[in-house]
Amino acid sequence: MALLSLKGISKSFGSVMAVDDISFSVDRGEIVGFLGPNGAGKSTTMRIINQFFEPDAGDIRLEGQALIEIPREAKRRIGYLPENNPLYGDMLVVDYLSFIADLRELAGSARDRAIDDAIAATGISEVYYRPIGELSKGYRQRVGLAQAILHKPDLLVLDEPTEGLDPNQREEIRKLIENLGREHSVILSTHVLPEAQNTCSRLLMINEGKIVADGPVDQLMVQARGNVPIIVEASGSNIPEELGRLHGVISVNETPSDNAGVISVTLSADPSVDVRPKVFELAKSQGWTLYELHQEPPTVGDIFQELTTTSESESE
């Protein structure tokens, strides 16, 4: 039985359909990337899961129990970091986590242990007695994560947890989420595609309120269509011209090379034809020295662009 399941969920605001008949489930131990452009319906779905919004239609269940029937228990089992991470800037971190512990009805030794575990998991011990308003954005995100895991929830719902962070802070939070995923199921909403690709084992893609893809990262990569980029670096004569004549090569784009005398090109190839053996044989017959020959794998961005473009064209 899935930890969380959504079936036929819809939500509109006036004439705007924010979420349109979506269904998916999350199993224990999964880190699920929830991807979509701004306005696609990610945050609305997150807020429905956390009972900030009631869906207009559909059913949400936590291990088979309808959330509407167990609202308090559901809140005890779900941790949430909203996109805007609402913290109290005037409070010390120690006082804020104590306040959250009170709200979560934690008491006694279990309370102390929960706070200690959250501090250790998020790496905030060195700022524990500082005002939240004086913290960097990265540390504020860590404090937000600490409050989300304080009550040891089964499911973590993280809405754009790395938004506004610099690259180093983003990498720190990404690694933190990976570690948290060892003990929690995680739904990670983001529009940062490499982040999802590097952190998540499964992807949900939403566009215009509809789920357009759902599956393991590797599986979606394999399913990605479109022309395949092939990188070739070689020295010799007439390299771009000869490569352009190969069956399956659609276009040839020469790119700058750091090595003198070496030609670097990117081939756009038909995905139904593996041109790499043909390139190798051509290099051999032409007497080229081949330095590099590899196929660039599709990225999450490629998949998302294809699926959202297809979705938009089909709706016209």
C-alpha positions, 0 to 999 in steps of 0.5 A: 500500500502506498504511503500517499495516494492522490486520485482525481484531484482538481482545484480551481480558483475562479476561472483558473484551473490550477490542478486538473484531475491529477493522480499519483502515489508515493511509496515509502523511501522514495524521493520524488521530484515534482517538476513544472514551470511556474504556475503549473500547479506544483504549490497548489498540489503541495498545499492540498496534500498539507490540507491548506486547500481542500480539493474541489474533487478527488480523494487523498489517502495516507496509507489507505485512510482518507485525509479528510477523516484523519486531519490531525493524524495526517498533520502529525505524519507529514512535514512541510517546508513551504516555498516562502519558508515563513520564519520568525526573524526576531526569534532565536533558532533555539526558541523557534524550534522550541515553539514548533515542538510545542505546536507539535505537542512534543514533551519530555525526553522525546521532545529533547531527543527530537530537537537534538536529532533535527539540529544534527540532521540539518547542521544548524548547531553553530547558529542555534543561539542566533536570531533567525533574522541574522542568518544567511538564506542557506541557514534559514532554509536549514532551520525550515527543514529542521522544523519540518522534520522535528516531529519525525514525519513519514512524509516530507513535502518540500516546496522549492527548498533551494529557491534563491540560494547561491550554487554552494548553498544549493548543493548543501541543501541538495545533499541534506535532502538526500540524507533526509530521504534515507529516513523519510519519503520526500516530495521535492517540488522544483523547477531546477531540472538538474537538481531533480535529476541529481537528487530524485529517483522518480519524477512527476512532471506537471504542466498546466495542472495536468501530470504529463510524466511519471516514472523513474529518472532512468526510464524517462531518460530512455523514453526521451525522443528528439535528435541525439547529440553526438560529440566528436573531436578529431584531427584530419581533413574535411571532418565536418563535411564528411561527417555531414554525409553520414546516414542518420546525421541531421546537422553538424555544428562545429564548436571551439576546441582547446587543442590546436589542430583538433576539430570539435563538432556536435552532430545532431543525429536521428535517434533511431540510428546509432551513428557512432560506429559509422563515425569510427569507421569513417575516421579510420578510412579517412586517416583521422585521429579520433580523440573523442566520440560519445553520445550525450544522454538526454537530460530532465530538461530535454524530457520536460521540454518535449512533454510540455510542448507536446501537451500544449500542442495537443490542447490547441 
